Amino acid sequence: MFCKGRFQLRTSVVPLAIAVAILTGTSIALPSTTAGAASASASASASASASASASASASASASASASASASASASASASASASASASASSESGVWPGVGKLCEPGTGGASSVRGVGHKTINIAVFNDAANTITPGLEVEFPQQATAFADWCNAAGGINGRKIVIDNRDAALFNAAQQTTAACQSDFMAVGGGMALDQPAVPIREKCGLGQITGYVVSNASVLASEQVDPGGGNTDTIPAGYFGAMTKAYPKAVKAAGMGAGDTPSVLQPETKAEFGAEAQGWKVVDFLEPPVSVENWTPYVEQYQQKGVTALWPADDSNFTPFAQAMTTAGYHPAFVLLGTQFDNTQTQKDVADNPSLPPVYIETAWWPLAQASQNPSTEELVTIMHKYAKGDPIDFDDEEGAESWLLWAKAASACGASLTVACVLNHAAATKNWDAGGIQAPIASLTLSNENPQPSPCFAMLKVETKGIVYDKALTHPTRSIWNCNPKNVVQLTAAQQAAVNAL
């Protein structure tokens, strides 16, 4: 289950990881390293007691619109985003649209694990060191370190400096890295692991509270000791972007093609996507189930073509390059291609430029387009901070994903004052209303603990991939709030039979 704003965020790596695990029977071990986000020694904050923090469970128009923003691509736009006002907030610990987060204070002695007199150790889970998709989620520790440096420069969390512990599971070591975090970290913030299920019971048992970057397995979606800023659950699906395509291409969606890698971890969320699309007016005539690793997409593209598919949500959800090339080779021209938010990057833009015969390509998103960062002070602040504290690191939606979690955590932690506990942070986070991280993410009416039936945001925006950039498509989005379409009908409630079908996969 992929529930961080959009369920398909990490389906790309799961089947590959499973395939490698089956073929090799091995796992990759990687020790945790500590990022230099604070000059204070991490050892000063590694309190051993978990008991004080273990009770927090009390937690995707037939043409581009003339009004669509013609901004540059997301990563190309980042270099022009700094402003004097953003710099001022950077120095003061105030985040635009969120408020005062970081400031000096007295700190104080604490018996809570990971909380020292002047430090707070935070785990950032990721899979960057894996050899299947190297660099997966590397943005999470990069963004976390930049945020910590920004916050610490303003005084920290009530005087305590944030120390980032990079917990890199390299895909196969989720349990080990979680165990390590349980020894010395206060909480886990703004990260995620593609194969996260083994980590859940360990994290819950040791009381390692978490404000997620993203979650994958059903166990993780419903876990205790956790707040998910995206509000994901297992019985609904945000599907308004399918409805947007129905309005723009009413004939094409009556012959739709979808699909997923042939493994339950991917089939489950993509089957939910099929149910969501059908509820929004699509008729799926072909749902492909390719093997977990595909080297040549031509036979699958040809099958879509033979079945007369005119609306395409590709079975390939990891790397659009070979799929786009296969479409060009086959001379396949559906009415449009709709992609998930993970494709909001310069590579997708390049793929469209390199394959000029492609039909219109759109991307659904629940994060403020980085190409328009200058139009949202919170997103602009993120870009400014990344340029200052993470020079050379590319900026993409993963940074926004991590930032929304860090902003929620810092807001909640600051409210707890000197007496910092996991329960206090999670309770403050879970009580948050109308959360949008200052505009970085689509707004969500109310947060709650992950095991208390959180509800996802209905809001989405549509982007169009053009040769010169990825632009916001206002006409296709039909915004009801800022850049977002937030019609409550965008969220589809699965029937009992549909839920059973998904669970049976």
N, C-alpha and C positions, 0 to 999 in steps of 0.2 A: 504494500500500500504506500502510495507516494502522496503525502498530504501536505506538503509545504507549499501552500498557495496553488500549485498545480500538481496533480498526482504523478505526472510522468517525468518529473525532474531527474530521477536517477534510474529509470528503467534501462538506460543504455548500458550501464556497466554490470548490472546484476547477472544477466545471462552469460556474459563473458567470464565473469568470476566463477560462476557455477561450473562452466565448461572446463576451465583450467583446474579447478579443484578436483573434478571428477577424473580428468586425464592424468594429473600428476600425483594426486593424493598428498600434496604437500601444502604447507602454508608458509607465509613470509613473515618472519619476525623482525620487528624494528623497535628498538628502545625509544622511549619518550625523550624528547629534548626540551629544554626550556628556552623560550624566546626572550630576548633581552628587552622586555617592555618596561622594566623598572630596574633601577640601580640597586635596589635593596636585595638582600640575599633571600632566595626562596626558602632556604632552610629555616629562616626565622618564622615562617608562617605555616609550617607543616605540622600542625598540631595533630595528634593521633586520634583524638576522640571523635567518633562519628555519632555518638548518641544524641548530642545536642541538636543535630541537624537531620535526624532520621524520621521526623514525624510530619513532613510537609504535605502529605497526601490529604490533610484537613483542608489539588490542580486540573479555454481558440476562438459592396457595390461592385459591380463588375469592373470598374475602373477606379484608379486612385482618385481620391477627392481633391478638388482644387484647394480645399482648405487644409489638406493634410500637411503636417509640418515637414518642411524640406530640410530638416537638420542633417548633419553629418552622421555617420555611423557611431554606434555607442562608444566604442573604445577610441575612435578617432576624435570624438568630441571632448574627451576628458581633459585635454591639455589646455582648453580655453575657459575653464570653469571657475578659477579662483576669483574672489572678489574681496574688497575691503571689509564689507560687512561680515563675510564668512570668517575672515581672519580675526575679526574682533571677537566673534563668538568662540572661535578656537581658543583664544587666550583666556576667556572668562569661564570656560566650562559650561556654557549655555549652548544647547543644540537647537537650531531653528525648528519651531513647531513642537518641540518636546519640552524644553525648559532647562532649568538649572540641573545639571547632573553631577558635576565634579567640582569639588572645592576643598580647601584646606580644612583640617580638623585635628582633633587630639588623638584619633585612633583609640587605642586602649587595649589592655590585656584581654584575651579571649580563650576559652577552652574549646571553641568550635574548630573542627578540623579545617585547615587551610586558611584560617583567619589569624593573622599575627597582630602584634602591636601596631605595625605600620605597613602591613602587606595583606593582600588577598590573592591566594593562588586559584586560578581558574583553568579548567581543562577545556581544550578546543579539539574535538574529535574530527578526524579527516582520514583520507586514504591516499595521500599524495605520493607515498613511496612505493605504491604497488607497481608491478611490471606489466599489468594488463592494459591499464589506461594511465600511464604515468602522469603525475601531477593532478590527479583527481582531487578536487576540493582544496587544492593548495591555497585558493583564495581565502579560505576560512582562517587559517592561522595568520596569513598576511594582513587581512583586514582586522583581525583581532589585535594583533600587535600594534597596528597603526592607531586603532581606537584607544588602546591602553596607553600608548605614548601621549596621545592628545589629552586624555583624561588625567594622566599623572602630571602633565605639565600644568594643569589647572589645580592640582592639589590632591587628586585621587578621589576615592569615595570616602567622604568625611575624613580625609587625612590619610587613608590607607591606600598605598600604591598597588595597582593591579599587576600581577605577575602571570604571564601567559605560559601555560604548560602545553606544549604541542603533543597531543596524543594521537599519533599517526598509526592507524590500524592496518594500513597497507592491504586493505580488503579483508584479509583472513584473520586478523588478530583483534577483533572487536572485544572479545572477552578479556584478553590479556591487558589491553590498554585501559579498559574500564576498571579492571582490578587495580592497576597502577594508580589510576585517578582516585580510587577509593582510599588510597593510603595517605594522600597529601593534598587533594584539591577540595576547595569549598563547594564549588558547583561546576557544571559543564554549561558553556554558553556559546551559541552561534556556530555550532559545528554539526557534523553528521557523518554517519558511516553507512556505505551502501549495503552492507550485510550486517545490519544492526541487531537482529533478533537475539543472538547469544549474549549481548550486553545487557539486555533489559533486566533479567532477574538479579544480576550482580549489582547493577546500579541501584535498583530498588532496595535490595537487602542492606546495602551500606549507607543508604540515605543520601546518595549523590544527586541532589536536585539538579534539574536541567531546564533551561530555556532554549529550545531547539533551533538549529539552523534548518534542518529538515528531518523527517522521520520516514521510514521505509516499511518495515514489517507491520502487520496488524498488531503484534505484541507491543511494538514501540509506539504506534499511533494511540493505543489505549493505556499506555503505561501510567503508573502513579509517579509522584515526585516530579512532575513535569508540567510546563505550560508551553504550548505550541502557538507562537504568534499568528500562524495561519489558520488556526481553529479547525484542523482537519478531524474527520471522523470516518467511520467505516460504512455508513449507510446512506450517505448523500454524495453527490458529485456536482461541483460547479461546472456548468455546461453552457453558459450563455454565449460563448464564442461560437459554438455550433449553431445556435439560433441566429447569430449575426450573419453567418454564411448562408443560412436558409433564406433570410430576407434579401440578401444580395444576389444569390444564385438559386432561386427556387426550383428550377428544373434540374440543375446539375446535381443537387443533393438527393434527388430521387434515385440516383445510381451511384452510391458512395462506396468507396473502398477503404478499409481499415486493416488492422492486424497487429500482431505482437509475436515476439519470440516465443517459441514453444517450451515455456517453463512457467510454472504457476506464479512465480514472483512477478512476471511481466504480464502474463495472461489475465491475472486478476484485475489489476488497475485498468488495463486496456479493454477488458470486457465491460467494466464500469463505464469507460468512455463510450463504448458502443451503445450501451443503454442510455447514456446521457444524450448522445447525438440523435438517437431515434426519438427520444422525448422532445427534442428540439426540431423535429421535422425531417431528419435524414432517413433514408432507406438504404441500409447496408446490403449490397448485393455480393460483396466479396470480402471476407475477413481472413486474411492470410496468416498462417502460423509457421513462419520459416524457422529453421533450426537456430540454436542460440548464437551461432557464429556464421555469418554469410560473407563470402569473399566476392561473389558476383551476383548483383541484384537484378541482372537482365531478365532471367526467367520469371522472377516475381513481378517485375514491371510489365512484362509481356502478358502475364496472367491478368493483371488489372486491365490491360488494354483489351484483351480478348473478351473479358466480362463486361466491357462497355462502361467501365468506371469513369465518371466525369467529375466527381468530387473526391479528393484524395487526402486522407490523413494517413501517411505512409506507415507501413509495418516497421520500417527502419526509423528508430528514434534516437540514434546515437551520433551518426556522422552523415550529413546530407550529401557530401561530396560524391561518393560512389553511386548513390541513388539518383542524383541529378544527372550524372554521367550516363547511367543506364537509361534514363528517360530520353536523353538526347540521342543515344545510340538506337533506341527502339522507335524513335519518332513518335513518342507518346505525348499527346496534348490534351489532358483533361481540362476542365474549365478553370480549376485552381488547385493549388496545394496549400494545405493548412498545416502548420508546424507548431510544436509546443514551445514554451518560453525558453527552454534550454538552447534553442537555435538562434536566439537573439545575440549574434556575435558577428565579427568581421568575416569569419570563414563562410558563413551562409551567404553573406553579401557577395563574397568572391565567387561562390558557386553559381549564383544567379548571373553574375557578370560573365563568367566563363561558359555559361550554357544559355545563350540568348534566346533559344527556341522554347525555353520553359514557359509555362503559363504563369499567371500572377501567383506569387508566393506570399503568404501571409503568416504572421506569428501572433499567437495569443499571449497575453502577459498579465501579470498581476503586480508588476513592479514598474515604477515610474521610468519611462524611457530615458536611458542615459544620454541619448542624443539631445534631449531637452532638459538636461540637468539645470541649465541656467533659469528655467522657468519654475523650479521648485527649490526653495532655499535649503531644505533638508538634504536633497539629493546633491545639490551643489556643495554643501558642506562636506558630505562624504567624499566627493571627488577631490575637493581641496585638501582634505586630511590625507587621503591616499597619496596625493602628489607630494605632500610634505614629509610624511613619515614612511611611505613605502615606495620611494622613487624607483621607477623602472618597471614596477609590477603592473601588468595590464588590469584594467578595471572592467568588470562585467557584472551581470545580474547576481552572480554568486556573492559579490561584495555587498550588494544591496540586501541580499538574503541574510548574510551574516550581520550586517549593521542593524537591521530591524530587531534582531534578537538582542544584540548588545545594548541598544537604546532602551529596550524594555527592561532588561536586567538592571542597567545603571539607574534608571528611574525608580525602580522598586527598591534596589539596594540603598540608594540615597535616602529614601523615605524611612528606612529602618534605623537610621542613625548609628550610633556607636555599637549598639547591641545587635550585631549582625548575625542572623540565623537563616538557615535554608527555609524554614517554615515562614518566617517573616517575608523574605523575598518572594517566594512563590505565592503567598497569600496576597501581597500587594499587586503582583503581576496579574494574578487571576481575577482580581477585582477591577482591572482596567476596562474602561468603556471607550468606544469610538477610537480604537487604536489604528494608526496608520504610519507610525514612525515618522511623524512630521510630514508625511506625503510620500515617503519612499515606497511604501507598499499600498495596495488597494485597501481601503478602510474596512475594518471589521467591527461590528457593533459592540460585541462583548466578548472578552476572553474568559476562560475558566480553566481549571485543571484538566489535563488530558483524559483522566478517567471519570470526568463528570459531564460527558456528552457535549463537547464544544461544537459550535456551529461555524462552518466556513463562510468567508465573505462571498457575496454574490457578484462582486465587482470584477470587471475585466476591462482591458483595452486591446485594440487591434492595431498591429503594425504591418506595414507593407515593405517587403524587401525589394529595394531598387538598386541599380548598379552603382549609384553614388551614395547610397546610405540606406539605413533602415528607418522608415518614417512613420510617425503616428497617423493613423487613418481615422480621422474624426467622423467622416460620413459612415464608415463601416461600423464604428464603435457605437454610434448613437448615444453619446454620454448623457448621463443623468446627474452626475456629480463630479465636478472638476473634469478630468479626462476620462473618467470611468463610467461604464454602464453598470449600474447597481440595481437593476430590476430584481426584486426578490424571486421572480420566476426563473432566474438564471440557475438557481440551485435545484437540482433534480433529486427527489427522494426515491430511492430504490424500493421496489416492492419486495415483499417477503420472498417471493419466488426468485426474483433477480438476485437478492442477497444470497439465497441458497445456491443459485447457479454459480455465483462468484466463489463462494466458499468451497464448492465441490471441485474446483479446478486444481 
